[in-house]
Amino acid sequence: MNTPDPFLTPFTWRYGSPEMRGIWSEETTRRLWRRIWVALARVQSHYGLVDAAQLADLETHVEEVDLTRSRAVESEIHHDVMAEVTVYASQCPMGGGIIHLGATSMDVKDNASALQVRQALDLIIARLDDLLQTFAEQIERWANTVCMAYTHLQPAEPTTLGYRLALYAQDLLEDRADLVRTRSTWRGKGIKGAVGTSASYALLLDKRIAPAAFEAEVMAELGLPAWSLANQTYPRRQDWVILNHLAGLSSTIYRFAMDLRVLQTPAIGEWAEPFGEKQVGSSAMPFKRNPIEAEKIDSLARYLAQLPRVAWDNAALSLLERTLDDSANRRIILPEAFLTADEIIRSATRLVRGLQVNRQALSRTLAQFGPFSGIEPLLMRLVQAGADRQVMHGFLREMALKAWREIETGEANTLPELLATQPELQHFLTKGEIHAALDITTYIGDAPKRALELAEKLRTVTNEP
């Protein structure tokens, strides 16, 4: 940071919110360490290990983090926690000598990171609630708007725009449930010493209180539950769980963004992301309106999807009571996972809120491909009128392929008129009945009802305390 132009990660300024960066900042981390040392000393004072003047001294200077001094000390001793202890102790003439009494580094660092993860989860869930509310608004707006559905990226049958949006939101609701459940069970290491046996605390307390009860008091000061058993760290499987849930959330939003990119192609043109009045789409092609927000979401989601693998290795390869080969990458993967998720959710909220829908393109696609979807209800009407299903299926297939070949040459879809004039069909249905069966604007089942019910559920869940 002392060079004129230091390298800055894109998460320093481009991706993620100031609020999320604040949670993971080095200054916040050091303040949490100090808060843990104060909590430890406060409980130790109950048992005669720390006196009132020492505790008051620590409390007075707890916010006086000095990163410059701490880094200078760390460059000499090569230990971040002891560097912070050294600086904190130098600020506390009365209490400096009892900082970190009985503790190991991970009693401090793991509980601090657990507190940071919990704060970051609270922010992510709040962001997700905003996104779900935005989805609810758009689902309600478009619940009855008929559009073409695609399977295998081929026109299939009609659906409604609101129903399509509800499918993304339904997955997001499951993602939210995963995050809320993990938040409710999130735990710190506790205060257990170098290998998790609490031997140092048992020695200090000398049977005045059981180490587990002492730990419970310290963790109550921090407002953080603890694992009942741990080695030098909390179980690294916990990191893997939360990174998996963040990756799962990103997969849901990835799919929405990818679909938007497909539907924004001029050949379809049904959706588009917002485009600012002064926004530049391309340095070379001034006419371009690239879906840059959706592309950014997908790019970041690909990165986030890889981080659980690193956490898996940390959990699986934490040999015996602990190895240190997780430490360096955890400084990266935990903050960046949450910053990435934060950016993805915020970007998705902007896309959903500003989603541009081209009604003319919806109608054009329906007119071009909708009649083919009408073959299924027409077949059912013919069978109800006494026709042989297998015979009619083969005949309708021939007619559909003929009309499709015409479309491929640039012609309009003539299937409705072609079918309505076939004697084989008029034997069972009138021309008007054939046209009515091919009108697929009503062939959407109960999609609007289900979409609106999901929107109501979104509002209910995200408004819960």
Legacy VTK file of the C-alpha trace (Angstrom):
# vtk DataFile Version 3.0
C-alpha trace
ASCII
DATASET POLYDATA
POINTS 465 float
0.000 0.000 0.000
3.078 2.285 0.142
3.729 2.148 -3.600
2.394 4.964 -5.841
0.030 2.641 -7.729
-0.597 -0.561 -5.752
-2.580 -3.464 -7.126
-6.201 -3.256 -6.005
-8.557 -6.161 -6.404
-11.751 -5.346 -8.319
-13.569 -6.078 -5.071
-11.869 -3.019 -3.577
-13.980 -0.699 -5.673
-15.850 -2.306 -8.574
-17.732 -5.320 -7.228
-19.666 -5.539 -3.982
-21.188 -2.807 -1.858
-19.448 -0.495 0.647
-21.471 -2.207 3.372
-20.123 -5.643 2.479
-16.587 -4.330 2.079
-16.923 -2.775 5.517
-17.792 -6.132 7.086
-14.660 -7.730 5.669
-12.259 -4.806 5.999
-9.020 -5.333 7.904
-9.992 -2.625 10.356
-13.280 -4.396 11.135
-11.372 -7.653 11.598
-8.966 -6.086 14.088
-11.792 -4.451 15.994
-13.479 -7.847 16.314
-10.260 -9.374 17.623
-10.099 -6.672 20.262
-13.745 -7.146 21.126
-13.052 -10.845 21.718
-10.075 -10.051 23.940
-12.260 -7.685 25.972
-15.014 -10.298 26.284
-12.437 -12.836 27.431
-10.981 -10.426 29.989
-14.411 -9.411 31.231
-15.351 -13.004 32.051
-11.885 -13.662 33.451
-12.439 -10.710 35.792
-15.384 -12.603 37.307
-12.901 -15.229 38.524
-10.078 -13.040 39.745
-7.796 -13.382 36.720
-8.177 -9.763 35.617
-8.763 -6.756 37.860
-11.169 -3.893 37.254
-8.465 -1.415 36.238
-7.013 -3.780 33.647
-10.432 -4.461 32.156
-11.315 -0.759 32.046
-8.015 -0.050 30.281
-8.759 -2.618 27.581
-12.283 -1.279 27.111
-11.001 2.291 26.799
-8.653 1.492 23.914
-10.639 -1.239 22.148
-11.484 0.955 19.129
-8.001 2.410 18.616
-6.953 0.095 15.813
-3.724 1.267 14.168
-3.193 -0.742 10.999
0.043 1.017 10.097
1.702 0.077 13.375
0.258 -3.443 13.335
1.590 -4.083 9.844
4.988 -2.741 10.790
5.166 -5.114 13.756
3.888 -8.031 11.677
6.585 -7.433 9.055
9.131 -8.125 11.807
7.517 -10.981 13.759
5.448 -12.590 10.951
2.391 -13.224 13.116
-0.742 -11.147 12.608
-2.442 -11.879 15.923
0.652 -11.243 18.021
1.270 -8.046 16.056
-2.175 -6.809 17.047
-1.623 -7.935 20.648
1.633 -5.977 20.688
0.038 -2.763 19.439
-3.048 -3.124 21.651
-0.876 -3.823 24.702
1.232 -0.735 23.989
-1.942 1.352 24.132
-3.028 -0.163 27.456
-0.476 0.512 30.240
-2.666 -1.177 32.858
-4.308 -4.022 30.956
-1.824 -4.777 28.182
-0.168 -7.561 30.104
-3.267 -9.758 30.298
-4.449 -9.536 26.679
-4.920 -13.000 25.117
-4.500 -14.749 28.480
-5.011 -18.495 27.973
-6.039 -18.061 24.340
-4.694 -19.420 21.094
-4.854 -17.385 17.894
-7.834 -19.288 16.526
-9.867 -18.606 19.680
-9.750 -15.064 18.378
-9.598 -15.388 14.598
-12.197 -18.118 14.130
-14.754 -16.431 16.364
-14.101 -13.145 14.569
-14.595 -14.704 11.132
-17.762 -16.431 12.393
-19.106 -13.035 13.475
-18.195 -11.567 10.084
-19.885 -14.393 8.195
-23.028 -13.910 10.261
-23.078 -10.163 9.577
-22.470 -10.841 5.884
-25.313 -13.375 5.856
-27.665 -10.812 7.358
-26.792 -8.387 4.574
-27.122 -11.049 1.858
-30.547 -12.133 3.148
-31.703 -8.507 3.237
-30.483 -8.014 -0.342
-32.214 -11.228 -1.392
-35.477 -10.101 0.193
-35.315 -6.931 -1.885
-34.780 -9.024 -5.022
-37.690 -11.316 -4.145
-39.977 -8.345 -3.554
-38.957 -6.994 -6.953
-39.723 -10.348 -8.529
-43.134 -10.317 -6.822
-43.946 -6.962 -8.428
-42.981 -8.151 -11.895
-44.741 -11.492 -11.515
-47.960 -9.686 -10.631
-47.498 -7.284 -13.521
-46.973 -10.014 -16.127
-48.963 -12.914 -14.633
-51.478 -12.999 -17.511
-49.211 -11.957 -20.380
-48.945 -14.916 -22.750
-45.602 -15.689 -24.335
-43.969 -18.595 -26.091
-42.262 -21.162 -23.885
-39.154 -22.965 -25.105
-37.895 -26.469 -24.475
-34.524 -27.534 -25.912
-34.304 -23.868 -27.007
-37.088 -24.632 -29.476
-40.586 -23.102 -29.406
-42.817 -25.416 -27.380
-46.145 -24.298 -25.885
-47.343 -21.004 -24.473
-46.766 -19.914 -20.906
-47.071 -16.538 -19.250
-44.271 -14.131 -18.603
-45.262 -13.971 -14.953
-45.087 -17.753 -14.646
-41.610 -17.804 -16.157
-40.445 -15.153 -13.688
-42.067 -17.091 -10.855
-39.906 -20.102 -11.652
-36.729 -18.120 -10.970
-38.247 -16.644 -7.826
-39.318 -20.059 -6.544
-35.707 -21.272 -6.730
-34.533 -18.094 -5.038
-36.987 -18.746 -2.232
-35.322 -22.121 -1.685
-31.922 -20.425 -1.740
-33.181 -18.017 0.897
-34.379 -20.874 3.098
-30.912 -22.447 2.916
-29.261 -19.175 3.946
-31.705 -18.490 6.777
-31.288 -21.999 8.141
-27.502 -21.731 7.997
-27.628 -18.322 9.661
-29.676 -19.745 12.532
-27.160 -22.528 13.183
-23.937 -20.601 12.527
-21.372 -21.111 15.288
-17.965 -19.927 16.322
-15.107 -22.057 17.584
-15.677 -21.018 21.163
-12.867 -20.602 23.702
-11.069 -23.945 23.691
-7.344 -23.305 23.358
-4.676 -24.746 21.125
-6.164 -28.162 20.297
-9.713 -27.724 21.567
-9.301 -29.332 25.001
-9.605 -26.070 27.016
-6.541 -27.168 29.003
-5.142 -23.633 29.332
-8.422 -22.296 30.702
-8.821 -25.225 33.085
-5.359 -24.437 34.473
-6.085 -20.722 34.864
-9.524 -21.219 36.412
-8.235 -23.877 38.849
-11.654 -25.493 39.312
-13.427 -22.211 40.122
-15.693 -22.906 37.138
-15.784 -25.611 34.504
-14.081 -24.608 31.236
-17.302 -25.244 29.279
-19.268 -22.923 31.565
-16.521 -20.301 31.305
-16.633 -20.606 27.501
-20.418 -20.171 27.526
-20.055 -16.880 29.427
-17.485 -15.538 26.953
-19.584 -16.548 23.958
-22.654 -14.957 25.551
-20.670 -11.717 25.702
-20.090 -12.074 21.967
-23.669 -13.178 21.222
-22.336 -16.129 19.266
-23.101 -19.845 19.811
-20.116 -22.193 19.886
-19.467 -25.680 18.600
-19.484 -28.106 21.511
-16.333 -29.732 20.116
-13.571 -28.207 18.026
-9.890 -28.694 17.500
-7.715 -25.644 16.880
-10.427 -24.270 14.571
-14.134 -24.591 14.137
-15.041 -27.406 11.716
-13.991 -26.244 8.272
-16.974 -28.069 6.852
-18.993 -25.044 8.001
-17.219 -22.815 5.474
-17.932 -25.346 2.737
-21.647 -25.353 3.612
-22.083 -21.599 3.374
-20.047 -21.310 0.180
-22.185 -24.031 -1.352
-25.340 -22.102 -0.509
-23.913 -18.897 -1.975
-22.912 -20.814 -5.109
-26.404 -22.310 -5.276
-27.939 -18.859 -5.059
-25.664 -17.662 -7.846
-26.725 -20.588 -10.068
-30.356 -19.480 -9.830
-29.517 -15.910 -10.771
-27.108 -17.130 -13.458
-29.999 -18.919 -15.164
-32.171 -15.809 -15.103
-29.363 -13.680 -16.524
-28.538 -16.256 -19.190
-32.171 -16.466 -20.267
-32.302 -12.692 -20.487
-29.247 -12.730 -22.731
-30.916 -15.295 -25.013
-34.188 -13.392 -25.147
-32.397 -10.088 -25.831
-30.888 -11.399 -29.064
-32.492 -9.459 -31.938
-33.778 -12.680 -33.501
-36.088 -13.029 -30.486
-36.030 -9.562 -28.924
-38.630 -10.224 -26.226
-36.587 -9.028 -23.244
-33.870 -6.455 -22.738
-31.993 -5.179 -19.761
-32.157 -1.451 -18.956
-29.951 0.736 -21.132
-28.923 4.184 -19.909
-29.415 7.286 -22.004
-25.643 7.877 -22.184
-24.604 4.225 -21.983
-22.085 3.031 -24.579
-22.608 -0.486 -25.849
-19.388 -0.954 -27.802
-16.179 0.955 -28.474
-16.249 -0.158 -32.113
-19.945 -0.547 -32.920
-21.986 2.435 -31.706
-25.315 0.703 -32.376
-24.687 -2.116 -29.895
-26.885 -2.632 -26.816
-25.029 -5.431 -25.099
-26.569 -7.082 -21.995
-23.554 -6.148 -19.891
-25.239 -6.504 -16.481
-26.458 -10.007 -17.271
-23.050 -10.924 -18.663
-21.363 -9.593 -15.519
-23.700 -11.665 -13.341
-22.862 -14.829 -15.247
-19.138 -14.074 -15.179
-19.101 -13.534 -11.413
-21.352 -16.531 -10.783
-18.884 -18.777 -12.615
-16.186 -17.584 -10.240
-18.329 -18.048 -7.154
-19.236 -21.570 -8.258
-15.560 -22.581 -7.970
-14.985 -21.413 -4.380
-16.754 -24.327 -2.622
-14.080 -26.594 -4.070
-11.396 -24.682 -2.159
-13.473 -24.879 1.018
-13.921 -28.619 0.433
-10.162 -29.065 0.344
-9.805 -27.007 3.527
-12.291 -29.262 5.290
-11.018 -32.567 3.951
-7.312 -31.776 4.344
-7.434 -30.261 7.824
-5.244 -33.041 9.153
-5.373 -34.224 12.749
-5.983 -31.237 15.047
-5.281 -28.684 12.336
-2.890 -27.648 9.592
-2.316 -24.051 8.530
-2.773 -24.582 4.806
-6.324 -23.212 4.930
-5.365 -19.854 6.421
-4.124 -17.964 3.383
-6.970 -18.944 1.058
-9.650 -18.279 3.706
-8.525 -14.644 3.730
-9.632 -14.630 0.082
-12.521 -17.040 -0.366
-14.736 -15.920 2.522
-14.737 -12.168 1.785
-14.803 -12.627 -1.982
-17.630 -15.181 -1.874
-19.842 -12.727 -0.023
-18.744 -9.730 -2.076
-19.453 -11.688 -5.271
-22.882 -12.793 -4.050
-23.612 -9.231 -2.955
-22.784 -7.869 -6.404
-24.764 -10.598 -8.180
-27.904 -9.991 -6.117
-27.746 -6.203 -6.423
-27.233 -6.441 -10.188
-30.096 -8.926 -10.531
-32.399 -6.614 -8.596
-31.632 -3.808 -11.020
-32.285 -6.111 -13.979
-35.602 -7.411 -12.671
-36.803 -3.962 -11.644
-35.898 -2.438 -14.993
-36.725 -5.434 -17.189
-37.848 -4.253 -20.616
-40.480 -6.383 -22.302
-41.244 -5.989 -25.998
-44.932 -6.849 -26.373
-44.706 -6.693 -30.164
-41.947 -9.295 -30.112
-44.026 -11.505 -27.829
-46.943 -11.286 -30.250
-44.719 -11.897 -33.256
-43.234 -15.045 -31.741
-46.670 -16.320 -30.777
-47.995 -15.709 -34.279
-45.013 -17.429 -35.856
-44.807 -20.499 -33.650
-47.962 -20.584 -31.574
-50.096 -22.457 -34.108
-47.776 -25.442 -33.835
-48.513 -25.515 -30.102
-52.184 -25.592 -30.970
-51.777 -29.008 -32.536
-51.954 -30.702 -29.131
-55.339 -29.199 -28.123
-56.594 -29.713 -31.678
-55.639 -33.391 -31.471
-57.543 -33.741 -28.205
-60.618 -32.032 -29.697
-60.510 -34.342 -32.716
-60.348 -37.447 -30.525
-63.224 -36.121 -28.407
-65.182 -35.752 -31.663
-64.579 -39.410 -32.540
-61.313 -39.408 -34.522
-58.593 -42.032 -34.158
-55.751 -40.475 -32.169
-52.910 -42.297 -33.924
-54.250 -41.528 -37.398
-54.775 -37.851 -36.548
-51.337 -37.594 -34.909
-49.647 -38.759 -38.129
-51.758 -36.472 -40.325
-51.180 -33.382 -38.135
-47.482 -34.107 -38.069
-47.312 -34.036 -41.884
-49.188 -30.737 -42.027
-46.989 -29.201 -39.301
-43.764 -30.166 -41.077
-45.061 -28.675 -44.321
-45.864 -25.369 -42.589
-42.492 -25.411 -40.800
-40.660 -25.731 -44.127
-42.486 -22.618 -45.328
-41.403 -20.706 -42.234
-37.792 -21.713 -42.841
-37.976 -19.992 -46.247
-39.182 -16.784 -44.610
-42.911 -17.236 -45.185
-45.607 -16.538 -42.595
-47.123 -19.417 -40.676
-50.027 -20.773 -42.776
-50.746 -23.754 -40.522
-54.138 -22.549 -39.168
-55.629 -22.033 -42.626
-53.950 -25.152 -43.969
-55.536 -27.329 -41.280
-58.909 -25.616 -41.390
-59.331 -26.549 -45.063
-58.470 -30.256 -44.728
-61.485 -32.557 -45.350
-59.965 -35.157 -43.014
-60.365 -32.699 -40.126
-63.648 -31.101 -41.255
-65.240 -34.519 -40.973
-64.938 -34.075 -37.192
-64.721 -30.301 -36.577
-65.931 -27.160 -38.314
-63.501 -24.615 -39.661
-64.287 -22.311 -36.764
-63.696 -25.075 -34.217
-60.347 -25.864 -35.811
-59.269 -22.215 -35.611
-60.486 -22.016 -32.001
-58.470 -25.082 -31.028
-55.351 -23.585 -32.605
-55.729 -20.310 -30.639
-53.196 -20.978 -27.927
-53.533 -17.651 -26.129
-55.826 -19.440 -23.697
-53.799 -22.656 -23.607
-51.899 -21.719 -20.447
-53.589 -23.889 -17.859
-53.493 -22.333 -14.394
-50.150 -20.591 -14.896
-51.446 -17.103 -13.927
-52.994 -18.415 -10.712
-49.860 -20.279 -9.663
-47.660 -17.298 -10.473
-49.798 -14.941 -8.395
-49.831 -17.379 -5.498
-46.037 -17.490 -5.573
-45.887 -13.682 -5.627
-48.069 -13.557 -2.531
-45.811 -16.095 -0.829
-42.773 -13.989 -1.674
-44.336 -10.972 -0.009
-45.310 -12.971 3.060
-41.923 -14.619 3.553
-39.832 -11.502 3.004
-42.006 -9.470 5.385
-41.592 -11.929 8.244
-39.612 -10.589 11.199
LINES 1 466
465 0 1 2 3 4 5 6 7 8 9 10 11 12 13 14 15 16 17 18 19 20 21 22 23 24 25 26 27 28 29 30 31 32 33 34 35 36 37 38 39 40 41 42 43 44 45 46 47 48 49 50 51 52 53 54 55 56 57 58 59 60 61 62 63 64 65 66 67 68 69 70 71 72 73 74 75 76 77 78 79 80 81 82 83 84 85 86 87 88 89 90 91 92 93 94 95 96 97 98 99 100 101 102 103 104 105 106 107 108 109 110 111 112 113 114 115 116 117 118 119 120 121 122 123 124 125 126 127 128 129 130 131 132 133 134 135 136 137 138 139 140 141 142 143 144 145 146 147 148 149 150 151 152 153 154 155 156 157 158 159 160 161 162 163 164 165 166 167 168 169 170 171 172 173 174 175 176 177 178 179 180 181 182 183 184 185 186 187 188 189 190 191 192 193 194 195 196 197 198 199 200 201 202 203 204 205 206 207 208 209 210 211 212 213 214 215 216 217 218 219 220 221 222 223 224 225 226 227 228 229 230 231 232 233 234 235 236 237 238 239 240 241 242 243 244 245 246 247 248 249 250 251 252 253 254 255 256 257 258 259 260 261 262 263 264 265 266 267 268 269 270 271 272 273 274 275 276 277 278 279 280 281 282 283 284 285 286 287 288 289 290 291 292 293 294 295 296 297 298 299 300 301 302 303 304 305 306 307 308 309 310 311 312 313 314 315 316 317 318 319 320 321 322 323 324 325 326 327 328 329 330 331 332 333 334 335 336 337 338 339 340 341 342 343 344 345 346 347 348 349 350 351 352 353 354 355 356 357 358 359 360 361 362 363 364 365 366 367 368 369 370 371 372 373 374 375 376 377 378 379 380 381 382 383 384 385 386 387 388 389 390 391 392 393 394 395 396 397 398 399 400 401 402 403 404 405 406 407 408 409 410 411 412 413 414 415 416 417 418 419 420 421 422 423 424 425 426 427 428 429 430 431 432 433 434 435 436 437 438 439 440 441 442 443 444 445 446 447 448 449 450 451 452 453 454 455 456 457 458 459 460 461 462 463 464
